[in-house]
Amino acid sequence: MTNSIVLPSVSFSDAKRLLKKILTTTIALLSVTLPSGCALMGGSSGHDDGWAAKVGDEVVTIDEFNEAIQALHKSGRVGKGLSEARSFEKQNYGKFLDELIDARFMAIEAKNAKLDKEPDFISEMDNYALNLSLRQLRYDEVTAKVKVEPVEIEAYYREKGVKKKEHGAHSAKPQPEQKDDKESKEPVEIKPMSDKDKEAVRNAIVKEKSVGREKAYFDELRAEADVKTYADALKAASEAKPESMGQVVAEVNGYVVTAGDVIAQIKTAKRPDNEAERVATLDRLILYKLLDNAARRRNYPANDKAIALAIKKHRLEKLQAAFKVKVILPSIVLKDSEVSEYYERNKEKYRLPDALTGAFIMLTDAAKAKETLDDLKKGADFAYLAQANSSDKSGKAGQVITVNANAFSPEAINAFSKAKKGDILGPFEMGGSYVVVNFIGIEPGQYIPIEDARKEITNLVVNEKFKTRLEEYVKRLRASIPVVVNQEILK
């Protein structure tokens, strides 16, 4: 009876691991990141002036197509099939557009399977939109409100320059004592600012001012908020008493924070669980709630085109990942016989290197190596010449040892395969040196047992089956879903 492995259905969150896609999200205002190519600084990322392709009811816009082409050049890859083209003078971006169309097929099929309605998918999309909103909130309330005037840059630069000069003077040799009066002090000369200096100083001032503006904004949020805290519940919480973990320790504009939320945050941060740390952690969680609420009230996804486009793009990527993991992957069945057949077809890949036994003289000069070989063929003592001439300082020069044959060139390995015990071979170039060999024998490498190679082979075979199944599925979708391509943009 043939055994088989049915790859299980997995949660959407597992898709990121299986497909090696990593999305880092955080609730903290200061740690939110943006997707590549998306500028969220108040204003749109461009004007959508048409469509590149229509896939059923889905549309690939020209903006999306152009953005993908820009990413294509930056990534160092070229669309599907272009890497095999002989000339890149006139690239056929229609092949790359096919990739975008295939991606739309997967997204459509994922929605047909209602994968976008699953709780973890909805939660992840909500977190992604929230993080983009928090980033824009920070720009609106902090970055955009921090102003730096030229006079500030000049004063900051001079102040730092003077302190640097004074510090240098103190660290040098002691100077003769000077009179302690203003007239005796000469003005410190500061070199003129370059454009690079101005930019560095401006960034330093912005950073300092941003800290103050952030604190002021946080204070504004707290002043406007309805916050209630319950110190007794926070202090009494204990993992040994599960019922205490659900107790409300704070209410923030109607939203609640439980003792369990606080303890979980402390454990995640790997901090000591004590009363002071609980209070500090609760304070941070209250701030996060206030920031979340403020960002949601702005409704950036509906009011900011750049954010809306970033969310749309991310949603498509997640739908494609969900389709691959929840539709394609579970349909793959791997038979034991397929693993065995792959092993037999590729058995040489799973063979250990041949083991070469002999004595060796390593030399750095090609002419000296040839001279040494000639002396040995005339009857010179191998061990004596090894000790006298070898550049190998390991103490094993001239001794019989066993080494990995793969360390030698194909030319050398070919000579070993024809040699007899006692033959003097070489010199062979190896790593910038030259080696003369007193050949003793060579043992073929043993084959790695199939059980030791099974995990690697399983991954290889599954990946190949996955690729084939995905291509077949998309091909069927192409036959059933109408596609219209705007040929004008490809000319």
C-alpha positions in Angstrom: 0.0 0.0 0.0 1.4 3.4 -1.0 1.7 5.9 1.8 1.0 9.6 1.1 1.3 12.9 2.9 -1.6 15.3 2.6 -0.4 18.8 3.3 -2.8 20.3 5.9 -4.9 23.4 5.6 -3.3 26.2 7.6 -4.3 29.5 9.1 -3.7 32.7 7.2 -1.0 33.7 9.7 0.9 30.5 8.8 0.9 31.6 5.2 3.6 34.2 6.0 5.9 31.5 7.4 5.3 29.0 4.7 5.7 31.5 1.9 8.6 33.3 3.7 6.7 36.6 3.8 7.3 38.7 6.9 5.1 41.6 7.8 6.2 43.5 10.9 3.4 45.5 12.5 3.3 47.5 15.7 0.8 49.6 17.5 3.3 52.1 18.8 3.2 55.5 17.0 7.0 55.9 16.8 7.7 52.4 15.3 5.2 52.3 12.4 6.8 51.6 8.9 5.6 52.2 5.4 5.6 49.9 2.4 8.3 50.6 -0.2 7.4 53.3 -2.6 4.5 54.8 -0.6 4.9 58.4 0.5 2.5 59.3 3.2 3.3 63.0 3.7 0.0 64.6 3.1 -0.8 64.4 -0.6 -1.4 61.7 -3.2 1.2 59.4 -4.8 0.2 60.4 -8.3 -2.8 60.6 -10.7 -4.3 57.4 -12.1 -4.8 58.2 -15.7 -6.2 54.9 -17.0 -6.0 51.2 -17.0 -3.4 48.7 -18.1 -5.6 45.6 -17.9 -9.1 44.5 -16.9 -9.4 41.1 -15.2 -13.0 40.3 -14.8 -14.3 43.1 -12.5 -10.7 43.9 -11.3 -8.6 46.6 -12.9 -4.8 46.9 -13.1 -4.3 50.7 -13.3 -1.6 52.4 -15.3 -0.3 53.8 -12.0 0.0 50.3 -10.6 1.7 49.1 -13.7 4.2 52.0 -13.7 5.0 51.5 -10.0 5.6 47.8 -10.6 7.9 48.6 -13.5 9.9 51.0 -11.3 10.2 48.3 -8.6 11.2 45.9 -11.3 14.3 48.0 -12.3 15.2 48.6 -8.6 15.0 44.9 -7.7 17.4 43.7 -10.4 15.0 41.2 -11.8 12.9 41.4 -15.0 9.4 40.1 -15.5 8.5 36.5 -16.1 10.4 35.2 -19.1 12.5 38.3 -19.6 15.4 36.8 -17.7 15.7 34.3 -20.6 15.7 36.8 -23.3 18.9 37.3 -25.3 18.6 41.0 -25.7 17.3 43.7 -23.4 17.4 46.6 -25.9 13.6 46.4 -26.2 12.0 44.8 -23.2 8.6 43.2 -23.6 6.7 44.5 -20.5 3.7 42.6 -21.7 5.3 39.5 -20.1 5.6 41.4 -16.8 2.0 42.6 -17.1 1.1 39.0 -17.3 2.4 38.6 -13.7 0.2 41.4 -12.5 -2.8 39.8 -14.3 -2.0 36.4 -12.7 -1.9 38.0 -9.3 -5.4 39.5 -9.9 -6.6 36.0 -10.8 -5.4 34.7 -7.4 -7.0 37.6 -5.6 -10.3 37.0 -7.3 -10.2 33.3 -6.5 -9.3 34.0 -2.9 -12.3 36.3 -2.6 -14.5 33.6 -4.2 -13.4 31.3 -1.5 -14.3 34.0 1.1 -10.7 34.0 2.5 -11.0 37.8 2.9 -13.9 37.2 5.4 -11.8 35.1 7.8 -11.2 36.8 11.2 -7.4 36.7 11.0 -7.3 38.2 7.5 -9.7 41.0 8.6 -7.6 41.6 11.8 -4.3 41.8 9.8 -5.8 44.3 7.3 -7.2 46.4 10.1 -3.8 46.5 11.8 -2.1 47.4 8.6 -4.5 50.3 7.9 -4.1 51.4 11.5 -0.3 51.5 11.3 -0.4 53.6 8.1 -2.9 55.9 9.8 -0.6 56.2 12.9 2.3 57.2 10.6 0.2 59.9 8.9 -1.0 61.1 12.3 2.6 61.5 13.4 3.4 63.5 10.3 0.3 65.8 10.7 0.8 66.4 14.5 4.6 66.2 14.9 6.7 66.4 11.7 4.5 69.0 9.9 4.4 71.2 13.0 8.2 71.3 13.6 9.7 74.3 11.9 13.4 75.2 11.8 14.6 78.7 10.8 18.0 79.4 9.2 19.0 81.5 12.2 18.5 78.4 14.4 20.7 76.3 12.2 23.5 78.9 12.4 23.2 79.3 16.2 23.1 75.5 16.8 26.2 75.0 14.5 28.2 77.7 16.2 27.3 76.5 19.7 28.4 73.0 18.9 31.5 74.2 17.2 32.6 76.3 20.1 32.0 73.4 22.6 34.0 71.1 20.3 36.9 73.6 20.1 36.8 74.1 23.9 36.8 70.3 24.5 39.7 69.9 22.1 41.7 72.6 24.0 41.0 70.8 27.4 42.2 67.5 26.0 45.5 69.0 24.6 48.6 69.9 26.5 48.0 72.3 29.5 48.2 75.9 28.4 49.7 78.8 30.3 47.2 80.3 32.7 45.3 83.2 31.2 43.7 86.2 32.8 40.1 85.6 33.7 38.6 88.6 31.9 36.5 88.9 28.8 39.1 91.0 26.9 41.7 88.3 27.2 39.5 85.7 25.4 39.8 85.6 21.7 36.8 84.6 19.6 36.7 81.0 18.5 36.9 80.6 14.8 34.3 78.2 13.3 34.7 76.9 9.8 31.8 77.9 7.4 28.9 75.5 7.1 28.7 73.3 4.0 25.4 72.1 2.6 26.0 68.8 4.2 26.6 70.5 7.6 23.4 72.5 7.3 21.4 69.3 6.5 22.9 67.5 9.5 22.3 70.4 11.8 18.7 70.8 10.6 18.0 67.0 11.2 19.5 67.3 14.7 17.2 70.2 15.5 14.2 68.5 14.0 14.9 65.4 16.1 15.2 67.5 19.3 12.1 69.5 18.6 10.1 66.4 17.6 10.6 64.9 21.1 9.1 68.0 22.6 6.2 68.2 20.1 5.4 64.5 20.6 5.2 65.1 24.4 3.0 68.1 23.9 0.7 66.2 21.6 0.5 63.2 24.0 -0.4 65.7 26.8 -3.2 67.2 24.5 -4.6 63.7 23.9 -4.6 62.9 27.6 -6.2 66.2 28.6 -9.1 65.7 26.1 -9.6 62.0 27.0 -11.9 60.4 29.5 -9.5 58.0 31.3 -10.3 56.1 34.5 -7.7 53.7 36.1 -8.3 51.1 38.8 -5.1 50.7 40.8 -6.5 48.0 43.2 -7.4 45.7 40.3 -4.0 46.2 38.7 -2.1 45.4 41.9 -4.2 42.3 42.7 -3.9 40.7 39.2 -2.1 37.4 39.2 -1.7 34.6 36.6 -2.4 32.2 39.4 -5.9 33.7 39.6 -7.3 33.6 36.1 -10.4 35.5 37.1 -8.2 38.5 38.1 -6.6 38.7 34.6 -9.9 39.7 33.1 -10.5 42.6 35.5 -10.6 46.1 34.0 -7.7 48.2 35.1 -8.4 51.2 32.8 -11.2 52.7 30.7 -10.1 55.0 27.8 -12.9 56.8 26.1 -15.1 53.8 26.6 -12.4 51.2 25.6 -11.1 48.9 28.3 -7.7 47.7 29.2 -7.6 44.5 31.3 -5.0 43.2 33.8 -4.2 40.5 31.3 -3.3 43.1 28.7 -0.8 44.6 31.0 0.8 41.3 32.2 1.0 40.1 28.6 2.8 43.4 27.5 5.3 43.0 30.4 6.1 39.4 29.4 6.5 40.3 25.8 8.9 43.1 26.7 10.7 40.6 29.1 10.5 43.1 32.0 10.2 42.3 35.7 6.6 42.0 36.9 6.4 44.5 39.8 4.1 47.3 40.8 6.1 50.1 39.3 6.4 48.2 36.0 2.7 47.5 35.9 1.9 51.2 36.4 4.4 52.2 33.7 3.1 49.6 31.2 -0.5 50.6 31.8 0.4 54.2 31.1 1.9 53.1 27.8 -1.2 51.1 26.9 -3.4 54.0 27.7 -1.3 56.2 25.4 -1.5 53.6 22.6 -5.3 53.5 22.9 -5.5 57.3 22.7 -3.3 57.3 19.6 -5.3 54.5 18.0 -8.5 56.4 18.6 -7.1 59.6 17.3 -5.8 57.9 14.1 -9.2 56.1 13.5 -11.1 59.4 14.0 -9.1 60.9 11.1 -10.4 58.1 8.8 -7.2 58.3 6.7 -8.1 55.3 4.5 -11.1 57.2 3.2 -9.5 60.7 3.1 -6.0 60.1 1.9 -5.4 58.6 -1.6 -1.8 57.4 -0.8 -3.0 55.4 2.2 -6.0 54.0 0.3 -3.7 52.8 -2.5 -1.2 51.3 -0.1 -4.0 49.4 1.7 -5.4 48.2 -1.7 -1.9 46.9 -2.7 -1.4 45.2 0.6 -4.8 43.6 0.4 -4.0 42.2 -3.0 -0.7 40.7 -1.8 -2.4 39.1 1.2 -5.2 37.7 -0.9 -2.6 36.1 -3.2 -0.7 34.6 -0.3 -4.0 33.3 1.2 -4.9 31.7 -2.2 -1.5 29.9 -2.4 -1.6 28.6 1.1 -5.3 27.8 1.5 -6.2 26.7 -2.0 -3.1 25.4 -3.7 -1.0 24.0 -0.9 -3.7 21.7 0.7 -4.3 20.2 -2.7 -0.8 18.8 -3.0 -0.4 15.1 -2.1 3.2 13.8 -1.8 3.7 10.0 -2.2 6.6 8.2 -0.6 7.4 6.8 -4.0 8.0 10.3 -5.3 10.6 10.9 -2.7 12.3 7.6 -3.5 12.2 8.3 -7.2 13.8 11.8 -6.8 16.5 10.3 -4.6 17.4 7.7 -7.2 17.4 10.2 -10.0 19.6 12.6 -8.1 21.6 10.1 -6.0 25.0 11.7 -6.9 23.8 14.9 -5.1 23.5 12.9 -1.9 27.0 11.3 -2.0 29.7 12.4 0.3 33.0 13.6 -1.2 35.7 11.1 -2.1 38.4 10.6 0.5 42.0 11.0 -0.8 44.8 9.4 1.2 48.4 10.4 0.5 51.3 12.6 1.5 51.6 16.2 0.3 54.2 18.9 -0.3 52.7 22.4 -0.6 54.8 25.1 -2.4 54.1 28.7 -3.2 56.3 28.8 -6.4 55.3 27.0 -9.6 58.9 26.5 -10.7 60.0 25.2 -7.3 57.1 22.8 -7.4 58.2 21.5 -10.8 61.8 21.1 -9.6 60.5 19.2 -6.5 58.5 16.9 -8.7 61.6 16.2 -10.9 63.8 15.5 -7.8 61.2 13.0 -6.5 61.0 11.2 -9.8 64.8 10.9 -9.7 64.6 9.1 -6.3 64.7 12.0 -3.7 63.2 11.2 -0.3 59.6 12.5 -0.2 59.6 13.1 3.6 62.9 15.0 3.5 61.8 17.3 0.7 58.5 17.9 2.4 60.2 19.0 5.6 62.7 21.1 3.7 60.5 22.8 1.1 56.8 22.7 2.1 55.0 25.9 2.9 52.6 24.0 5.1 53.5 24.8 8.7 50.9 22.6 10.3 53.6 19.9 11.1 51.9 17.4 8.7 54.0 18.1 5.6 55.0 14.8 4.1 52.9 12.7 6.5 50.2 10.3 5.2 46.8 11.9 5.8 43.3 11.6 4.4 41.6 14.7 2.9 38.5 15.7 1.0 39.2 15.1 -2.7 36.9 17.9 -3.7 39.5 20.4 -2.5 41.4 19.6 -5.6 40.8 20.6 -9.2 39.0 18.4 -11.8 42.4 17.9 -13.4 43.8 16.5 -10.2 40.8 14.3 -9.5 41.1 12.8 -13.0 44.8 12.0 -12.3 43.9 10.4 -9.0 41.3 8.2 -10.6 44.0 6.7 -12.9 46.9 6.6 -10.4 48.4 3.6 -8.6 49.6 3.5 -5.0 53.0 5.2 -4.7 52.7 7.4 -7.8 54.1 10.9 -7.5 51.6 13.3 -9.0 51.4 17.1 -9.7 52.1 19.8 -9.3 48.4 20.8 -9.0 47.4 24.4 -8.4 45.3 24.8 -5.3 44.2 28.1 -3.7 47.2 30.0 -5.1 49.7 27.3 -4.1 51.1 24.2 -5.8 50.9 20.7 -4.4 52.8 17.6 -5.1 51.2 14.3 -4.1 52.5 10.9 -3.1 49.3 9.0 -3.9 48.2 6.2 -1.6 44.6 5.7 -2.6 41.1 7.2 -3.0 37.9 5.9 -1.5 34.5 6.8 -3.1 32.3 8.9 -0.9 29.4 7.1 0.8 25.8 7.9 -0.1 23.7 9.8 2.4 20.9 7.5 3.5 17.5 8.5 2.0 16.1 9.1 5.5 18.7 11.7 6.2 17.8 13.4 2.9 14.1 13.0 3.1 13.3 16.5 4.6 15.3 18.3 1.9 13.8 16.1 -0.9 10.3 16.6 0.4 10.7 20.4 0.2 12.1 20.2 -3.3 9.4 17.9 -4.6 6.6 19.8 -2.9 7.9 23.1 -4.2 8.0 21.8 -7.8 4.5 20.3 -7.4 3.3 23.6 -5.9 4.7 25.6 -8.8 3.1 23.2 -11.4 -0.3 23.1 -9.6 -0.3 26.9 -9.3 0.4 27.4 -13.0 -2.3 24.9 -14.0 -4.8 26.6 -11.7 -4.1 30.1 -13.1 -4.2 28.7 -16.6 -7.8 27.5 -15.9 -8.7 30.9 -14.5 -7.4 32.6 -17.6 -9.7 30.4 -19.6 -12.8 31.3 -17.5 -12.2 35.0 -16.6 -12.2 37.6 -19.3 -9.0 39.7 -19.7 -8.6 42.9 -21.7 -5.1 44.4 -22.1 -4.5 48.0 -23.0 -2.1 47.5 -25.8 -1.4 51.2 -26.2 0.7 51.2 -23.0 2.9 48.4 -24.2 3.9 50.1 -27.5 
